[in-house]
Amino acid sequence: GAMEDKPDYAVLHSDGNTNDPLGSSFRQWAPEHNLDAFCTKLYDYYVEKGFYNTILSKITNLINLAFTILFSTFLFLFVDWHAVVSCHQVCDRLIRTNVLSGPSFGEVLVVLYFIIFSIYWFWSLIEFVQVFKNSVEMCRFYSEHLNISDEELPMLGWHEILDKLVEVQKEKLKLCIVKPYLDSLDITNRIMRKDNYLIALVNAGVFRFNFGPLGEHSGIFGKSLEWNIRTWVLDAMFDEHFSVKGFLDPKHTDYGGPLQIGNGISRLKTKFVVLGIVNFIFMPFIAIFMAIYFFLKHFEELHSKRSSLGYREFTLYARWHLREYNELPHFFLRRLRDAYKPAESYIEQFPTGASSILAQCVAYVSGAVVGVLLVLSLTGSKSVLNVYVGDRSLIWYLAVFTAILAISRSAIPEAKDRYNPHKAMAEVVKHTHYCPRHWRGEFHKRYVSNEFSSLFKPTISVFIGELLCVITTPFILIFLLPNRVESIMRCIKQVTISLKGVGDVCGPAAFDMENFSALPKKYVHIQHEDKRSKQPGDNKSEGEGGMEINVMKPDYSMRRHRLYAEAKDADDNQSLEASILQQSYLKPFKSKQGKLEKSLLSFMCNHPFYETKGEAAKLLTTLNNNTNIVQHYGLNPDDVQKNGLGHQDNNHDDDDDDDDDDDDDD
């Protein structure tokens, strides 16, 4: 379906008559013309748990956004802050009455701020109307086609929804013209089509850059930069046939001809520069809005919860680095939620002695002051309002010392009865599926703790990073990303494969183990030699740009975690050499740290009735009898057994190397 001019799916009657859809109860169901959008709507409706929850959620978001815009505009434009700051007794006129009578530069900026975000609010309102239509459509589809009511929906797992959809396709509802039915992997690839490419780009290190002293986990890869990449790269790279060829080569018209990605590279470079200029213009307004929204959202938590500022979360770059192919958002968020408590426990294994002692001292002093002021306020005395120390009333000191108390208490770690960083990190790895080679056996050392802390930061630090991202995004778009365009385009080109009935997708997300599972360094030896030095009969193949590649038969005995590869047909030497040569081209874009294998295992655990085949099936067969490999990938053997992957062998191998990690820093 990806290369055809007609839609690749429609609702058909079982006898093939498109004019009489499925009986009287389905007569109003119209054929879809964008199956990606249909699958996404199906998933969003499930995540929101029904029609009323979806609509109520969107309405409250609109109300919160409108309140933030109006309240912030009121504070900036109508409150006389000079009078507020200089007021020491009773002040009657804290609200400005002569607003915009001879507007100042600051007032003009506030008006522009109001106009920009009002336009954004109306755009969100238009999106809400579309969401409402989609929700009505999905409500009918769930009830009429899948026989699932909104009351029943919260009790079902996502894999049960997909199983019902696959069953309905087999019996009476045909979604795809070029394929008998779309299975769980096809539907997930459509929902995750763009996210899978972003995972592949992050996995390849395309967005791992330093902006001066700032690294990717400092916040410069934040939501602002992600939005630009998603909108102007991921959303723009697919045409109506779900093909990326037009994006890679804008002048490409013949789908059978060669791609000249240089055309796409020059266009994307220009686009990044223009986007950088636009982001620079809107930068101050976005930063101000984010600061106000964060304050309004977290002030109540700061006031009521002991350690609200001490809460930690994974940085945005860490999230994309940890996310696996075809891992839908609700599965990924559940995995992160399970990782939060053990991650906090691991961080607390390394108390910062000096800062903890100072925090206890500050907490004691500020707590004492707050306690006395609260006692005064409980006696009914007006001294808290009328007594001044310096130029400030006691109520001001109560607010300040309350904030200091909250911050200092959040910096005091809980006392640990037992020091066991290895056990704590093992629990973290179980949920994050992430453990670089140089961490292993070193969990008790401070440098591992520091590296993990750079991924798992306090919420306030993550927010400061997001503000920093708003400031740095224009400069990254103008100066850094244009230098990465060739890597972006080449990665997209190399990892793209076409699936029947789905279109162009990210190859690792299709679980193409043969092409995208990382090979050990000993498989391929690359030498830069002059092409003229090649002699007839040499066992060499010519790569791109005059690079010659010595192709060697793989030594499978060096690859304990690739046991499934032993089933390859080693008799066909020519086919094997061609495959190894292709691997050398794909090597920079292959999954690192076994991400592809872990993605497959996670997908099978989340979709227990999906039937895989080929190399992926051989991998699962191997894992059935190798508990140590399953644990190496961060999965629970009981979960694997429960989800139909067979019985586990209880033998453990202490000599557990990871040769998936081609990059020591990854």
Number of C-alpha atoms within 10 A of each C-alpha: 22 21 15 11 9 12 18 23 22 18 24 22 17 16 10 11 11 14 10 15 22 19 8 8 10 15 11 9 14 12 15 15 14 15 21 19 14 18 18 16 18 21 20 18 24 21 16 16 18 22 20 14 14 18 18 12 11 19 14 11 14 17 12 13 18 17 12 17 21 13 13 19 17 14 12 15 20 17 17 15 15 9 15 13 10 10 15 13 12 7 10 8 12 15 16 12 11 9 13 12 7 8 12 10 8 11 17 13 16 17 15 13 20 18 13 15 19 16 11 14 17 13 11 16 15 12 13 17 13 12 18 17 12 19 21 15 17 22 20 19 16 20 12 14 19 16 11 17 15 17 9 11 18 14 9 12 12 19 16 13 19 23 17 16 22 19 15 16 21 15 12 16 20 21 24 21 16 14 14 12 21 21 16 19 19 20 22 23 26 23 23 23 25 19 23 27 22 25 23 28 22 19 24 21 16 18 18 14 17 14 14 6 6 12 14 19 23 24 24 27 26 24 18 22 21 17 12 18 17 16 12 15 19 19 13 13 18 19 13 14 18 21 22 24 24 20 23 24 20 17 14 18 11 10 11 7 8 10 19 14 20 15 16 21 23 14 15 22 19 13 16 24 20 15 18 21 16 12 22 18 12 15 19 15 17 18 17 13 16 16 15 14 16 12 12 12 12 14 13 11 13 19 14 10 12 16 18 21 21 22 15 21 23 23 26 23 22 17 18 18 21 20 27 27 31 28 21 20 13 11 16 18 14 11 16 20 14 16 22 19 14 20 25 20 21 25 20 19 20 16 15 12 11 8 13 17 13 14 20 16 14 18 23 15 14 21 19 14 16 21 15 12 18 14 11 15 16 10 9 9 11 12 15 18 14 14 13 16 9 7 12 16 17 21 18 15 18 19 13 13 22 20 16 19 23 22 20 25 23 21 20 21 20 11 9 11 6 7 13 14 20 16 14 20 23 18 20 24 20 20 22 24 25 20 21 15 19 12 16 13 9 14 20 18 12 11 12 16 20 13 11 19 19 17 21 24 21 18 18 17 18 22 18 13 21 25 22 19 24 26 20 22 27 25 18 21 24 20 15 18 23 20 12 15 19 19 20 21 20 17 21 23 16 17 21 21 18 18 16 15 20 25 23 24 25 29 24 30 28 22 23 16 20 17 19 23 23 26 24 18 13 11 18 19 12 15 10 11 12 10 13 7 8 14 9 7 6 8 12 17 14 13 17 8 8 12 15 20 21 20 20 16 14 18 11 15 10 13 18 14 24 21 16 20 18 13 9 11 10 12 8 9 11 10 12 18 19 12 14 23 21 13 21 20 13 19 22 17 26 28 25 25 24 22 26 25 27 21 21 26 22 23 21 19 20 18 19 16 15 16 11 14 10 12 17 18 16 18 20 22 15 19 25 20 17 20 22 21 21 22 16 20 23 22 21 15 23 14 13 23 14 13 15 14 22 16 16 17 13 11 10 12 11 7 7 12 14 18 20 23 21 20 11 10 8 16
